[in-house]
Structure formats: C-alpha cells, structure tokens
Amino acid sequence: MPTPSLNMLSGLRFWKMNGLGNDFVIVDLRGTQVRLGTDEAQFLGDRDGPYGCDQIITLEEKDRQIFMGIHNNDGSAAEACGNAARCVAWLMMQEQQSDEISLLSPAGPLHAKRVGADRIRVDMGAPKLAWREIPLAEQMDDTRFIDIKLGPIDKPVLWGPSAVNMGNPHCIFFVDDAETQALERFGPMVEGHPLFPQRTNVSVAEVRSRHDIRLRVWERGVGITKACGTAACASLVAAHRRRLTGRKAVVHLDGGPLAIEWRERDDHVLLVGPTALEYEGQL
C-alpha cells in the first residue's frame, strides 16, 4: 500500500456512495489547497485498505461551480463517470436543497435532475462517434464496426465491435449471451489495444429486445465493475446505430438496471438510475 504524503488527507470530509454497486469515495476538497495525486488515489481505492472503491471522486470549486474530479482505483485519471455524476448530484442537491443542479467534469458540463427519492437523471451530453474523437489510432470511417478480432484469425470468437466516446472511450462487442463471455480474460487485452491510444472501457452487450440490453463491463483502470453509467450510454448509442434497438432502452448491468435515452432533438444521452449513501465521515 502506498504511503506518500497521506497526512494531507487527514480530516477531509468524505462520503462513500454507490450507483448500482459501482462505488466511490467522494472527497470534499472545497476550500482547501489539497489535490489528489496517483498515490493518494491508489490508497483510497485500495480494496485491501480502509476505504476501497472503484473510483475516487473529488469535489472542487471551479468558476463558482462544483467540479467533479475522477480517478480510477489504479490512480489513473478518468474523464467521465455517469454513476458518480448521479451520486455527486444527489449530494449537492441535498446540500443546496434543490432538485436540479449543474456540475463540471473533465468531459464538460453536466446537468442533473431529481426524478425520485434516490433517482437522478443526468444529461451526459452528445456521444462522439468520429474516429479522431473517440480517439482511435487509425482512421476508420465507420466506427459502428472497428477492426478488432479476438481468437484465431481465420475463425475469431469476437470481432467487429463498436466504438463510442461518452466522455471516455468505449469498445462494445455485441454477443448472443453476455453471461458466457470471458470478459475477465480479454477485457485487459482490449483495454490496452494499440487501436486505443487512451485505453478503453470494454463491454459485452446482449440485445434482448428493441428496448432491453444486458451489459457486462470491464472498466478502464478498474476491472470488471458492477455498473458503469457511461458504458450503458455507449451501449445504447452503439446498438441504435447498428439498428438493434430504438433510442430508449433499459440496460441491465450486474448491479441492476439503468434507463437510457438517446434524445433525437439534441443528440444528448440521458441516464437515469438510483444512488445510495453508504456512510460518511472524515478521512
């Protein structure tokens, strides 16, 4: 376990929250000069340590708004996290006694609204679909099918996934049965595939109907996770682009369902799901 300048964390307020089991340590850095580095993020995310989580989220002040910083538990930075956005939005709504709030994230602004006691809807913005935006290392004019094959060259087990950026890059394989895929084996290989210069999240999606998707996710910098909000958004976008679903679907992850809509009028993706506060305190 890393033991860098961890004393600077002492006394900081934090919350342990989760969205469908995708869990976070949310640290309040407002009014301080503290900034989390790789070692501090690894310490807080360590499953064998006192806290442990998928991602570490920081609350900071930027341009008079709440900025949500994101680190994976391996210490790497992330640009977007839909489940964390819901959790942070819920916290700030409680603090400000409001049912709507706008946040800043590394991927851009987010707007959230309360739609139930613990259910939050987040506007995740428009997906990025061009190869340079995802980004891919090679030009591919149709990112609905990208040139990745797993298994024997002449008889691949999986091939032709879709690529979507929902604030972070995603690679989605469409399969007949998501449960039987050895995601723990090929997830890390695809995450670091040369085609993805910023690495990628890896998902297997089983389309069960026009409005129903089963999804399992290998999250970049984390591993297999119970839920990933941006992956759920990316899977619906990819499925609709391949004419497998409509623009709305329930995406069933290991931790439970998320409702996703790719809104036609402005191209934005809306994410709806629950939040849960596990405990809070001081580090």
N, C-alpha and C positions, 0 to 999 in steps of 0.2 A: 504494500500500500504506500503511495507517495506521501512524503512528509515535508513538503516545501513550506512556504510562509503561510501555513494554515491558521496561524493565530489571527490573521486579519479577518477570518470568517467568524471568529468568536463573537457572540452577542447579536449577530444579524438575525432578523426575523425571517422565518421561512414557513412554508406550507407544504405538506405532502398531499398531492392530489392525483387523481387518475381520470381518464376518459376511457371507459370500457376496458380497464386493466392496463392501458398504456399509461405508465405512472411517471410522475415528475416531482422533483424537489424545486420549488419556486422560491427564490431568494430575493428579498427586498433590498436593493442597493440604492434606493432613492435617498438623497441627502447625504450620501457617503462618497468617498473617493475610491472605493473598492471596485476592482474589475477582476472578474474570474478569468484565470488562465487555464491551460490544459491540465496542469497538476491538480488544481482545485476542483475542476470539473470531474476528473477521474476519481478523486477522493469522495466527492458527494455521490457519484454514480455507482461506486463500487458495491456490488451486491453482497460482498463479504464484510462491508464496513457498517457504520452505524446508521446509514440512511439507505442508499441503494435505490436506483431508478433507471428508467430508460433514457430520460433527458433531464438536464438541469436548465431551468428557466430563470433568467434574471429580470427583475423589474427595475427599469431605469427611466430617467426623465430626459426627454429629447424634444426640443421645440414645443415645450409646455404640454406634451402628451406622454402617455406611457409607452415606453419602448420595451419590447419583449425580446431579450437576447436568448439564443438557443445553443446549447452544447449537447452533443451525444455523450453517453457514458464512457466512451473511449477517449473523451477530451476534445474530439473534433467539433468544429462549428457546423451548425445547420442553418439553412435559410428560412425554413418554414416548418410548422407543425400544427396541423389542424386541431388535434385533440388538446394540445397545450393552449392554443388560442382560445378554445372554449373555456378551459379552466381559468385562465387569466382574466377573460372577460367576465366570468361569474364572480371572481374575487373583486374586481374593480366595480362591478355593478353593486355588490354588497357594500363596498366601501363608500360609493358615491350615491347610494340609494337611488339607482336608476335602472331602467330596463333596456337601455341601449348605450353602447359605448364604441368609440373608435380607438384602435390601437395601432402602433407602428411595429413593424417586424423587419428583419433583414430583407425579406422579399417585397416589402412595401406595406401600404396601409391596409388595415382590416377593419371591417365594421361588423359588430355583433349585436344580437338582439335576444332577449329572453323570450322563449316561447313555451315555457312551463316552469315548474318549481326548480328543477335542476337541469332543464334542457335549454341549450343555447344554439342559436343559428349564427353561423359565421359566413360572411361573404368572402370567399377565398380568392376572388378576382378571376381574370380570364386565364385559361391554360395557354402555355406556349408550346407550339407544335412544330415550328421550323427547326431544322437540324442544328443550326447555329445557336438557337435559343435554348435547346434542351440542356447542355450542348452535347453534340456528337463530334467525334474526332474526324469523321469523314462525311462528305456530302451525301445526303440521302434525301431525294425529293419527296418520298412518301414515307413518313415516319409511322404510318399505320402498321408497316411491316419492315423491320430492320434486319440487317444481315447478321444474325447470331444463331448458331446451331449448337445444340448440346447432344453429345453421343457420337456414334460412328458417322463419318462424313457422308457415306452413301445411304445411311438409314438413321437420321437423327431422332432422338427421343423427343426433343422440343426444338422448335425453330420459329423464326419469324415473329418475334414479339413486337408489341407496340412501344413507342417511346413518347412520353409526355412530361412536360415540366409544370408542376403545380407549386412553383416557388422553389422546388428542389426536383432533381431528375428522377424519373420512374421508368422502369422497364417491366412490362406486363406480358406474361405468357398466358394465352387462353388455352385451357385444358378441359378435358371431359370430366375429370374427377380431381378436384383440388386436394382432397384428403390423401391421395396416394402419392403425391409428388414429394420427392426427397429434397425439399427446399433447404433443409439444413446442410445439405451436401453441395448443391450447385449455387445456392444463394451467394456465398462469399466469392465464388469464382466469377459470377456475373457482376457482382458489385464492383469488382476491380477490373472488369474487362477493358481492354485498351480503347474500345469504342467510346467509353465514358470517361473523359479526362477529369471530371469532378466526382468520379464514382457514381453509383446509382442505387436507389431502392429497387428491390426485386420482388415481384408479386406473381402468384399463380391465381388466375381468375376462372371460375366455372360459372358460365351464364346459365342459370336455371330457368329463366323466363325473360320476357321483354322488360320486366321490372324487378328482377331478383338476381343478385350476383353473390356467389360465395367466394371470399377472398382470403388468401393467406399471404403474409408479408415477411420478407427478410429486409429489415430496415438498415440502411447505410449507417455504419458506426455503432450499431446496437446489436443486430442479430434478429432472430425470429421474435416478433413482438405480438402481443395480444390484439393490438389495434393500431392502425396508422391512418389518420384522417386524410392526409394528402394522397396516400395510396388509394384510399376509397374514392376520392375525387378523380384521380387519374384513371382508375379502372373504368368508371362510368364514361368518362370522356373517350377513352380508347374503345370501349365496347360500342358506343354510339357511332363513332367514326367508322367502325367495321360493320355497322348495320346489324348489330346483335341485340341492341336494346333501344328503348326510347331515350328521352332526355332526362327521365327521372327513374331512380331505382333505389331499392333498399340493398345495401351492401352488408353482407353478413361476415364479420371478422371473428377470430377466435374469442374475443371478449364480448361480442354482441353486435347488434345492428346499428348502422348509420344510414340516415336518409340523405340522398344526394340528388341535386338537381343542377343540370347544366342549362342555365336560363338562356333562351334564344334571343331575347330582345337586347341584351347587352353582353352576351358571351360569358357572363360570370358563373362560377360554380358555387352553389350554396351547400353548406354542410350543417346537418342538424343531428345532435346527439346529447347524451347525458354527461354530467360531471359529478365527481364525488370528492368531498374533502375527507381525507383520512385522519389527519391531525395537524397541529401547528405548534410552533414554539420558537425558541432561539437556538441557533447553532452553538 
